[in-house]
Structure formats: C-alpha cells, structure tokens
C-alpha cells in the first residue's frame, strides 16, 4: 500500500493492530496519540509517534502529502459517557470535527472512522444491517454519529472519501503476540474473565440474568481485532471507488455465560463469578 497515513489513537487496542497491518502492507505510518489510554510499547519500531492530542493533527497534516487518515482516538466507555455526556460530545465529536476540517483544508483524500454499533441502540431486528434504524444507546454512540454526519457533509461538499466502520465488540490480540489488549480500567468481558480465572482480580460480576435470551445473560457479537484491522485496509482500497459505511461483526451472538464457559474450557479452570 503506497503513501503516508496518519493514525490517531494508533497506540490503542484496535489502532495499534491496524498500524501493524498498514506497515505489513508497505505503507508509511505516523501515529498521533496522547498516550492517556494508549501505550508507547504498542508502536512498532520505525513508526513515528507524535505524543499529542488530535487537536495537533492540523499542524501534522500541513507537512507534506498524505494518502489518508484513520481516526481511532476517542473516549470509548459507554458507562462513563452516561455519567459525563458533554465531555464525550465535546472531546469525541469536537475533535472529530476539527480533524475532518484539517483533512479537507490539507487535501487528504481518504478518511476512515472507527465508529460503533452502539449507534443502533436496542435494535429492532438481528442481524443488524447497515440500513437499520439509527438510535444511539449512549452519549458515546451519539458522539460517533455526530462525526459520521460531519463526514457525510464533507464528502458531499468536498473532495474527500470516507469509510465509517461500525464495530461490534473487539476481542483477541495479534496472533504473533506482538501486541494485545491492555485497558485501565479494564471493562471488556473476555480479559476480565481470564483475569478472574487466574486469580488476578476478584470474582467476575455478571450484570443481568433475566435478559430475553436462552440463558438469561446479555448476548454480544464479538469480532477479532485482527479482522477489524484487516477491514480497515480493505476499506482504504474500497475508497478508490467511493465512500462506504459498514457494520463489522461476526454475525453471531454469544452470551456472557457462553463466553465464561469458553474461557473455562481454554484455561482448564473455573471463572469465579
């Protein structure tokens, strides 16, 4: 893949896996990350890391020619967004607006947005298609929708093509063990279950046992982070033909109890909960 790409949030979970894919494809990569949630050690050798907020992207993009921007940097805790909604709108949507504006002014032709399936809230039907009713289930989802709308206007009025990739639940790690998942605080079910099984944390708390599901626990669609990263490269190629919006999941749901059972099977020990 030819050209130079700016990856915001490239030291985070999904962003760092995408950086690896870009490097393997032959791209030049610059990472912009304030490291409040990301990790310096997740950046491959030879990749330039600019430790700064997304607000600095304008200055970065003013220097030289860029093939595209991949935007991962964001606050991403749904529960936190319910407690502090304006922070999420200001930081996520506001930073997204500034980044899109910088791309337009500096002639960046491609923009890939790390969006979310939280845009759909409680869906009317499953599986959830790209044409499903939009009704964000949180201020976090609302902030991503705001960026999507801004991209649609930018694409209509300016010479920029965009891909909005609406993730379900990212899981897993680089198969070669070079990077992985490390959140603080950790909120994802699979690493929480693993740590509970290994005695690294207290017993896992299962929220809700009376959902309208076969075993009463919440059902989620999980997608491997490596597949997500690969999808970003495919989206960049697709942008040669026009802007796109895709949902990214595996198309199947797994309950909390099913995930716990899988962790127990792989580790050979119980997950206390």
C-alpha positions as CSV (number, residue, x, y, z in Angstrom):
1,X,0.0,0.0,0.0
2,X,1.6,3.2,-1.1
3,X,1.5,6.6,0.7
4,X,1.7,8.1,4.1
5,X,-1.1,7.6,6.6
6,X,-1.8,9.4,9.9
7,X,-3.3,7.1,12.5
8,X,-4.9,8.9,15.5
9,X,-5.1,6.7,18.6
10,X,-2.6,4.3,17.0
11,X,-1.2,3.3,20.4
12,X,-4.6,1.9,21.5
13,X,-6.1,-1.6,21.2
14,X,-7.6,-1.6,17.7
15,X,-5.4,1.3,16.4
16,X,-2.2,-0.5,17.2
17,X,-3.3,-3.6,15.4
18,X,-4.2,-1.5,12.3
19,X,-0.8,0.1,12.4
20,X,0.8,-3.3,12.2
21,X,-1.4,-4.2,9.2
22,X,-0.5,-0.9,7.4
23,X,3.2,-1.5,8.0
24,X,3.0,-5.1,6.7
25,X,1.2,-3.7,3.6
26,X,4.1,-1.4,2.9
27,X,2.5,1.9,4.0
28,X,4.3,4.7,5.8
29,X,2.6,5.4,9.1
30,X,2.7,8.2,11.6
31,X,0.8,7.7,14.9
32,X,-0.8,10.6,16.8
33,X,-1.7,9.6,20.3
34,X,-1.7,11.4,23.7
35,X,-1.0,8.1,25.4
36,X,-3.7,8.7,28.1
37,X,-5.2,5.3,27.0
38,X,-2.6,4.0,24.5
39,X,0.8,2.5,25.1
40,X,4.1,3.6,23.7
41,X,5.3,0.0,23.6
42,X,2.5,-0.9,21.2
43,X,4.1,1.2,18.4
44,X,6.3,-0.9,16.1
45,X,10.0,0.1,15.7
46,X,10.4,2.6,12.9
47,X,7.0,4.2,13.2
48,X,6.9,7.8,14.1
49,X,4.9,8.6,17.3
50,X,3.7,12.1,17.9
51,X,2.6,12.3,21.5
52,X,-0.2,14.9,21.3
53,X,-3.9,15.4,21.2
54,X,-6.0,15.2,18.0
55,X,-6.1,19.0,18.0
56,X,-2.5,18.9,16.8
57,X,-3.4,17.0,13.7
58,X,-3.9,20.2,11.7
59,X,-0.2,21.1,12.2
60,X,0.9,17.5,11.4
61,X,-1.2,17.3,8.2
62,X,0.1,20.6,7.0
63,X,3.5,19.0,6.4
64,X,3.8,17.0,3.2
65,X,1.4,14.8,1.3
66,X,-0.9,12.3,3.0
67,X,-2.7,9.3,1.5
68,X,-5.3,9.2,4.3
69,X,-6.2,9.4,7.9
70,X,-7.5,6.6,10.2
71,X,-9.3,8.0,13.2
72,X,-9.3,5.8,16.3
73,X,-8.6,8.3,19.1
74,X,-11.7,8.7,21.3
75,X,-13.2,8.3,24.7
76,X,-14.9,4.9,24.5
77,X,-16.5,3.9,27.8
78,X,-20.3,3.7,27.4
79,X,-21.0,3.8,31.1
80,X,-18.7,6.8,31.6
81,X,-20.4,8.6,28.8
82,X,-23.8,8.2,30.6
83,X,-22.3,9.9,33.6
84,X,-20.5,12.7,31.7
85,X,-22.2,13.1,28.4
86,X,-20.9,16.6,27.5
87,X,-17.3,15.5,27.9
88,X,-17.9,12.8,25.3
89,X,-19.7,15.1,22.9
90,X,-17.0,17.8,23.3
91,X,-14.0,15.6,23.1
92,X,-15.1,12.9,20.6
93,X,-17.4,14.9,18.3
94,X,-15.4,18.2,18.7
95,X,-12.1,16.6,18.0
96,X,-13.6,14.7,15.1
97,X,-14.9,17.9,13.5
98,X,-11.5,19.5,13.8
99,X,-9.8,16.5,12.2
100,X,-12.2,16.4,9.3
101,X,-11.7,20.1,8.7
102,X,-8.0,19.7,8.8
103,X,-8.2,16.9,6.2
104,X,-10.4,19.0,3.9
105,X,-8.1,22.0,4.1
106,X,-4.9,20.0,3.5
107,X,-6.3,17.9,0.7
108,X,-6.3,14.5,2.5
109,X,-8.3,12.2,0.1
110,X,-9.3,9.4,2.4
111,X,-10.7,9.2,6.0
112,X,-11.5,6.0,7.9
113,X,-13.6,6.4,11.0
114,X,-13.6,4.0,13.9
115,X,-17.3,4.1,14.7
116,X,-19.5,1.9,16.7
117,X,-22.5,-0.4,16.6
118,X,-23.8,1.5,19.6
119,X,-25.4,3.7,17.0
120,X,-28.2,1.2,16.8
121,X,-29.1,1.2,20.5
122,X,-31.5,-1.6,21.1
123,X,-32.1,-3.0,17.5
124,X,-35.5,-3.8,16.1
125,X,-34.1,-7.0,14.5
126,X,-30.9,-9.1,14.2
127,X,-28.6,-9.4,12.5
128,X,-28.2,-5.6,12.4
129,X,-27.7,-4.3,8.8
130,X,-26.2,-1.1,7.7
131,X,-29.7,0.2,6.9
132,X,-31.1,-0.5,10.4
133,X,-32.7,2.3,12.4
134,X,-30.2,4.6,14.0
135,X,-30.9,5.3,17.7
136,X,-27.7,5.6,19.7
137,X,-27.8,3.9,23.0
138,X,-25.5,6.3,24.8
139,X,-23.7,9.7,24.5
140,X,-20.7,7.7,23.3
141,X,-22.7,6.4,20.4
142,X,-24.2,9.9,19.8
143,X,-20.7,11.4,19.6
144,X,-19.7,8.9,16.9
145,X,-22.9,9.5,15.0
146,X,-22.1,13.2,15.0
147,X,-18.7,12.5,13.4
148,X,-20.4,10.3,10.8
149,X,-22.8,13.1,9.8
150,X,-20.0,15.6,9.5
151,X,-18.1,13.2,7.3
152,X,-21.2,12.7,5.1
153,X,-21.4,16.5,4.6
154,X,-17.6,16.8,4.0
155,X,-17.9,14.0,1.4
156,X,-20.7,15.7,-0.4
157,X,-19.2,19.2,-0.4
158,X,-15.5,18.5,-0.7
159,X,-13.1,16.1,-2.4
160,X,-12.8,13.6,0.4
161,X,-13.9,10.0,0.6
162,X,-14.8,8.3,3.9
163,X,-15.4,4.9,5.4
164,X,-17.5,4.6,8.6
165,X,-16.7,1.3,10.2
166,X,-19.3,0.4,12.9
167,X,-17.7,-2.1,15.3
168,X,-19.4,-4.6,17.5
169,X,-17.2,-5.9,20.3
170,X,-13.5,-6.2,19.5
171,X,-11.7,-9.1,21.1
172,X,-8.4,-11.1,20.8
173,X,-4.9,-10.0,20.1
174,X,-2.2,-10.2,17.4
175,X,-1.7,-13.9,16.7
176,X,2.1,-13.5,16.9
177,X,1.9,-12.0,20.4
178,X,3.5,-8.7,19.4
179,X,0.7,-6.6,20.9
180,X,-2.6,-7.2,22.6
181,X,-5.3,-5.7,24.8
182,X,-4.5,-3.6,27.9
183,X,-7.1,-1.2,29.2
184,X,-7.1,0.7,32.5
185,X,-9.7,0.3,33.8
186,X,-10.5,-3.0,32.0
187,X,-14.2,-3.2,31.0
188,X,-14.1,-5.9,28.4
189,X,-15.7,-9.3,29.3
190,X,-13.0,-11.7,28.0
191,X,-9.9,-10.2,29.7
192,X,-12.0,-9.7,32.9
193,X,-13.0,-13.4,32.8
194,X,-9.4,-14.5,32.1
195,X,-8.0,-12.4,35.0
196,X,-10.7,-13.7,37.4
197,X,-9.9,-17.3,36.4
198,X,-6.2,-16.7,37.0
199,X,-6.8,-15.1,40.4
200,X,-5.6,-11.7,39.3
201,X,-8.8,-10.0,40.2
202,X,-12.0,-10.6,42.4
203,X,-14.7,-12.9,41.0
204,X,-16.4,-11.7,37.9
205,X,-19.6,-9.8,38.3
206,X,-22.3,-10.8,35.9
207,X,-24.8,-7.9,35.3
208,X,-28.2,-9.2,34.5
209,X,-29.5,-12.7,34.4
210,X,-33.1,-12.1,33.2
211,X,-32.5,-10.9,29.7
212,X,-34.8,-12.4,27.0
213,X,-32.0,-14.7,25.9
214,X,-31.7,-18.5,26.1
215,X,-29.6,-18.4,29.3
216,X,-30.8,-15.0,30.6
217,X,-27.5,-13.2,30.2
218,X,-26.6,-10.5,27.7
219,X,-25.7,-11.5,24.2
220,X,-23.0,-9.7,22.2
221,X,-21.4,-10.1,18.8
222,X,-17.6,-10.4,19.0
223,X,-15.1,-9.8,16.2
224,X,-11.3,-10.5,16.4
225,X,-9.2,-7.4,16.5
226,X,-7.1,-8.7,13.7
227,X,-10.1,-9.0,11.4
228,X,-11.0,-5.4,12.3
229,X,-7.6,-4.2,11.4
230,X,-7.8,-6.1,8.1
231,X,-11.2,-4.5,7.4
232,X,-9.6,-1.0,7.6
233,X,-7.1,-1.9,4.9
234,X,-9.9,-3.3,2.7
235,X,-11.9,-0.1,3.4
236,X,-9.0,2.1,2.2
237,X,-8.9,0.1,-1.1
238,X,-12.7,0.4,-1.4
239,X,-12.4,4.2,-1.1
240,X,-10.9,4.3,-4.5
241,X,-14.4,3.6,-5.8
242,X,-16.4,5.8,-3.3
243,X,-17.4,6.3,0.3
244,X,-18.7,3.4,2.3
245,X,-20.4,2.5,5.6
246,X,-20.0,-1.0,7.0
247,X,-21.0,-2.8,10.2
248,X,-18.1,-5.0,11.4
249,X,-19.0,-8.1,13.4
250,X,-19.0,-11.9,13.0
251,X,-22.8,-12.1,12.6
252,X,-23.4,-14.3,15.6
253,X,-24.1,-13.6,19.2
254,X,-22.6,-15.1,22.3
255,X,-24.0,-14.8,25.8
256,X,-22.0,-13.8,28.9
257,X,-22.4,-17.4,30.2
258,X,-21.1,-18.8,26.9
259,X,-18.1,-16.6,27.0
260,X,-17.3,-17.7,30.5
261,X,-17.7,-21.3,29.5
262,X,-15.3,-20.8,26.6
263,X,-12.7,-19.2,28.9
264,X,-13.0,-22.1,31.3
265,X,-12.6,-24.6,28.5
266,X,-9.4,-22.9,27.2
267,X,-7.8,-22.3,30.5
268,X,-8.9,-25.5,32.2
269,X,-10.0,-23.7,35.3
270,X,-13.2,-22.1,36.6
271,X,-14.1,-18.5,36.3
272,X,-15.4,-17.4,39.7
273,X,-18.5,-15.3,39.4
